Amino acid sequence: MLLSRRGQVTVETAAIIVIVVAAIITSARYVKRGIMGKMRESADQIGEQFNPYAHEGTLLRTFEVGRTEDSTAKGELTTSDITERQDQEGTEVLGGKFDDEPIF
């Protein structure tokens, strides 16, 4: 009688362990989906990601150069301060033929 009681306890313990492991494996799928959903929600809050092959932007560049020129004419020394400035403004669009090509 004692031997059959030990066997019954072993079978019950094994059954409980199997049920707990099955529950963990089953619930892991739902936990993973929940984590992935939170990550997607966070990514959506950040906004659209930058794509270097489909980008549009506004450009504003200023180049300024200053120099001093000394010149001699008819024995007189003349000094001139010259400042040159160039402004560029426009838009830049990247895309077109690069849209279908892989990055690497």
FENKATA-V320968 format. One record per backbone hydrogen bond with DSSP energy under -0.5 kcal/mol. CO is the residue of the C=O (numbers start at 0). NH is the residue of the N-H. If there is no record, write none. Layout:
co->CO nh->NH
co->CO nh->NH
This chain:
co->0 nh->4
co->1 nh->5
co->2 nh->6
co->3 nh->7
co->4 nh->8
co->5 nh->9
co->6 nh->10
co->7 nh->11
co->8 nh->12
co->9 nh->13
co->10 nh->14
co->11 nh->15
co->12 nh->16
co->13 nh->17
co->14 nh->18
co->15 nh->19
co->16 nh->20
co->17 nh->21
co->18 nh->22
co->19 nh->23
co->20 nh->24
co->21 nh->25
co->22 nh->26
co->23 nh->27
co->24 nh->28
co->25 nh->28
co->25 nh->29
co->26 nh->30
co->27 nh->31
co->28 nh->32
co->29 nh->33
co->30 nh->34
co->31 nh->35
co->32 nh->36
co->33 nh->37
co->34 nh->38
co->35 nh->39
co->36 nh->40
co->37 nh->41
co->38 nh->42
co->39 nh->43
co->40 nh->44
co->41 nh->45
co->42 nh->46
co->49 nh->51
co->50 nh->53
co->54 nh->93
co->56 nh->91
co->58 nh->89
co->60 nh->87
co->62 nh->85
co->64 nh->83
co->66 nh->81
co->68 nh->79
co->70 nh->72
co->70 nh->77
co->72 nh->75
co->75 nh->72
co->75 nh->77
co->77 nh->70
co->79 nh->68
co->79 nh->81
co->81 nh->66
co->83 nh->64
co->85 nh->62
co->87 nh->60
co->89 nh->58
co->91 nh->56
co->93 nh->54
co->94 nh->96
co->94 nh->97
co->95 nh->98
co->97 nh->100
